[in-house]
Structures are given as C-alpha cells and as structure tokens.
Amino acid sequence: MDALDLLLNRRSIAKLSEPAPEGVALENIIKAGLRAPDHAALTPWRFVIAQGEGLQKLSDILVRAAEADNSEDAVVEKVKKAPFRAPMVITVIAKVTEHEKVPALEQHLSAGCAAQAMQMAAVAQGFQGFWRSGKWMFHPEVHQAFGLEGEDEIVGFLYLGTPGCTPMKVPERNLSQFVEFL
Ligand SMILES: Cc1cc2nc3c(=O)[nH]c(=O)nc-3n(C[C@H](O)[C@H](O)[C@H](O)COP(=O)(O)O)c2cc1C
C-alpha cells in the first residue's frame, strides 16, 4: 500500500476478528510505534499486549476499577465485555521521564503518535484497528494494575485484528475550515 494512500484514506474499523497480527507483522507494528517522534530520545513508550488470557486479565482490571467506583451492574457488564471486541488489545502507555526540556505533555503526545503509527502499520499489513479510550484508562485502579507512576498515562487501548467489514468512505472535508495562514 502506498504511504500517501494510507495516510489519506485510512479508516478505523470497530468490527475486528481473528486472526490478530503475529510474528513479523506484530513486530512491524511495534517497530512502527518505536518510530514515533521522541524529543531527547526519552523513549516514553510501553506497549502491553493482551490476547487470549491477556484479554481476560484486561477485563478483570477494568471490572475492578468499575466496582471500585460502585458502578451500576450494567456498567460493570459493559467493561467486562469490552476487551473481547478484538482478538488483540495493546494498551499504549506514556512512560514519562522528568526532563528539563521535555514536559510530560510532549511525552504523552509521543505515545499518541506511537498509537497512530501502530494502527497505520496494522492497516498497511492487511489488519485493522480501533483506538479506544474511556474514563477507565485514567482510573487509579487501572494505573496501579499497569504499574504507572508519576505523570505516566495510558493514552489508549489499540484494538487490533482482521477487518470484519469494509471500511466506510473517508469523509470529505473542506481544508479551508482547518487551515489558516499567518
Ligand atoms: C485518544 C483517542 C481515543 C479514542 N477513544 C475512542 C473511544 O473510546 N470510542 C470510540 O468510539 N472512538 C474513540 N476514538 C476515535 C476512533 O478511534 C476513530 O478515530 C473514530 O471512530 C473515527 O474513525 P476514523 O479513524 O476511521 O476516522 C478515539 C480516538 C483517539 C485519538
């Protein structure tokens, strides 16, 4: 797939089935994440891959957070099922190092770039992905389960798998609404 075609036409797909990327394809996805822009070479990234039993562990973590908040049963049921919407979920974490020139925000952004790059690499290899978030990724219970410290943040859950449908058309957007010149 041509790089510009990928950049201009990528869509997310929520319907994801087996197989998940593995072997070289998965390595390429991780390597793409590791090519995110990185001020001062701080490598502010952690990628926690869940599949099979890992999805159950992720579900258990989310349920613990929902229960800690005394959430309604329907909410607990929803988070319990959430990780099983794809055969693989990568939790993308910004691992923040204190640095006089590189504030935490830049490191969070770098981890966000990594998530986007990984989604792109998945699509480029015939897989698909959906970047999800939700309030649970900010929850202390979830942070503790993933060993986050200080200003570390989970920037998203990247759901990956094989597309279960064709992607929707890219929305037409008027460039002039988004672009200004100084
Ligand atoms: C940080 C971040 C978090 C997101 N979280 C969610 C989410 O929890 N649920 C959701 O439906 N879409 C979420 N999205 C948006 C989808 O990943 C996706 O981009 C959106 O559905 C538009 O589809 P497209 O990528 O094909 O344009 C999130 C996007 C970003 C950048």
PDBQT file of the ligand as one rigid body, heavy atoms in Angstrom, charges set to zero:
ROOT
HETATM    1  C1  LIG A 201      -7.154   9.258  22.006  1.00  0.00    +0.000 C 
HETATM    2  C2  LIG A 201      -8.347   8.711  21.258  1.00  0.00    +0.000 A 
HETATM    3  C3  LIG A 201      -9.293   7.981  21.946  1.00  0.00    +0.000 A 
HETATM    4  C4  LIG A 201     -10.431   7.487  21.297  1.00  0.00    +0.000 A 
HETATM    5  N1  LIG A 201     -11.344   6.783  22.009  1.00  0.00    +0.000 NA
HETATM    6  C5  LIG A 201     -12.439   6.315  21.397  1.00  0.00    +0.000 A 
HETATM    7  C6  LIG A 201     -13.398   5.550  22.109  1.00  0.00    +0.000 A 
HETATM    8  O1  LIG A 201     -13.249   5.256  23.296  1.00  0.00    +0.000 OA
HETATM    9  N2  LIG A 201     -14.521   5.151  21.466  1.00  0.00    +0.000 N 
HETATM   10  C7  LIG A 201     -14.734   5.473  20.145  1.00  0.00    +0.000 A 
HETATM   11  O2  LIG A 201     -15.773   5.104  19.611  1.00  0.00    +0.000 OA
HETATM   12  N3  LIG A 201     -13.803   6.155  19.433  1.00  0.00    +0.000 NA
HETATM   13  C8  LIG A 201     -12.672   6.577  20.016  1.00  0.00    +0.000 A 
HETATM   14  N4  LIG A 201     -11.743   7.269  19.292  1.00  0.00    +0.000 N 
HETATM   15  C9  LIG A 201     -11.989   7.539  17.863  1.00  0.00    +0.000 C 
HETATM   16  C10 LIG A 201     -11.772   6.308  16.985  1.00  0.00    +0.000 C 
HETATM   17  O3  LIG A 201     -10.537   5.682  17.257  1.00  0.00    +0.000 OA
HETATM   18  C11 LIG A 201     -11.804   6.689  15.479  1.00  0.00    +0.000 C 
HETATM   19  O4  LIG A 201     -10.729   7.531  15.164  1.00  0.00    +0.000 OA
HETATM   20  C12 LIG A 201     -13.116   7.350  15.107  1.00  0.00    +0.000 C 
HETATM   21  O5  LIG A 201     -14.161   6.419  15.249  1.00  0.00    +0.000 OA
HETATM   22  C13 LIG A 201     -13.112   7.890  13.649  1.00  0.00    +0.000 C 
HETATM   23  O6  LIG A 201     -12.832   6.868  12.748  1.00  0.00    +0.000 OA
HETATM   24  P1  LIG A 201     -11.685   7.033  11.643  1.00  0.00    +0.000 P 
HETATM   25  O7  LIG A 201     -10.366   6.811  12.371  1.00  0.00    +0.000 OA
HETATM   26  O8  LIG A 201     -11.998   5.966  10.642  1.00  0.00    +0.000 OA
HETATM   27  O9  LIG A 201     -11.807   8.398  11.071  1.00  0.00    +0.000 OA
HETATM   28  C14 LIG A 201     -10.593   7.728  19.910  1.00  0.00    +0.000 A 
HETATM   29  C15 LIG A 201      -9.607   8.429  19.214  1.00  0.00    +0.000 A 
HETATM   30  C16 LIG A 201      -8.491   8.926  19.882  1.00  0.00    +0.000 A 
HETATM   31  C17 LIG A 201      -7.454   9.693  19.113  1.00  0.00    +0.000 C 
ENDROOT
TORSDOF 0
